[in-house]
Amino acid sequence: MTKASQINIIKAPIEKELKEFDPYFRDTMRTRVRLLDVINRYIIKRKGKEMRPILVFLTAKLCGEVNPSSFTAAALTQLLHTATLVHDDVVDEAYERRGFFSINALWKSKVAVLVGDFLLSKGLLIALDNDEFDQLKVVSESVKEMSEGELLQIEKSKKLDITEEVYFDIIYKKTASLMAACTQLGALSVGADDKTQEKMKQFGANLGIAFQIKDDLFDYDKQAAIGKPTGNDIKEKKLTLPLISVLKDCSPKEKRWVLRSLKKHNKNKDRVQELISFVKEKGGIDYTREKMLEYKAKAEAILMTFPESEIRGAMMALVDYTIDRKI
């Protein structure tokens, strides 16, 4: 199945909702500050695939009927996600994202931090203005998790002592927690019971972990299909699952070479390529793919507890897309 076909299947049951969401989201971004409006228009123009609102609407339809509360949840998660991307680019000193200049590249880091703060506060206010206190609680927990995940990764990158257990803790907090919030909020927005909310939260968590593992695999892809330089995580001294899995089983001599390469030679292109080859030869890529497929299977198993429908089919297609995507 082509990428376009997958996306069409995913969006088909919520086409109406996504069409209505676009102007709704634009309205939430409007301000009286001209500079902020200019930046917000730039953000909307490069908004990407809108996976978070898609997750909210699909889950809402799987568990009930989309309503105004579902639109609040979709806007809340999209604003939060956008805020974290803006802040991440400042932290990582990244000047490009998905082929576009980042906010900090065009307007400098000070402005980018303030824009991220605005987006975060705007999301929280939308929940409060609509008396969605339960939604606010879910999202506040996710914000806490994401911040902890970023700081944990920074701490471990300095020490280079990330275990597989810590790696999964980091990627849950950094990436999967927001996807889990999206699917939980979708269920919450249509009045689903606590058991169903928890089930959908677990679906989002498993999907998010598979999504992040796929992202980490891109770093070892010679095509660098996402526009991200091959070996970028190595250059930033980020230990991800392909390398972590190899470090568990390699000899003390090989481990010293790997850690020395990360500490002293992480900017050396030839050494980075040697590390990538080493990981591939030692089975790190195969092991990581197996783990990704495990989490994919967990997400699919949760969906299979629901009756067969167009919505369930769309969500199955979304799970497939998560690990088949080229970007």
Protein Blocks (a to p, Z undefined) as FASTA:
>chain_A
ZZklmmmmmmmmmmmmmmmmmmmmmmmmpcfbfklmmmmmmmmmmnonolmmmmmmmmmm
mnmccdfklmmmmmmmmmmmmmmmmmmmmmnopabeehiacfklmnojklmmmmmmmmmm
mmmmmmmmnopaklmmmmmmmmmmmmmmmmmmmmmmmnopacfklmmmmmmmmmmmmmmm
mmmmmmmmnopafklmmmmmmmmmmmmmmmmmmmmmmmmpmklmnopaghklmmnopacf
klmmmmmmmcfklmmmmmmmmmmmmmgmklmmmmmmmmmmnommmmmmmmmmmmmmmmmm
mmmmpccdfklmmmmmmmmmmmmpcZZ
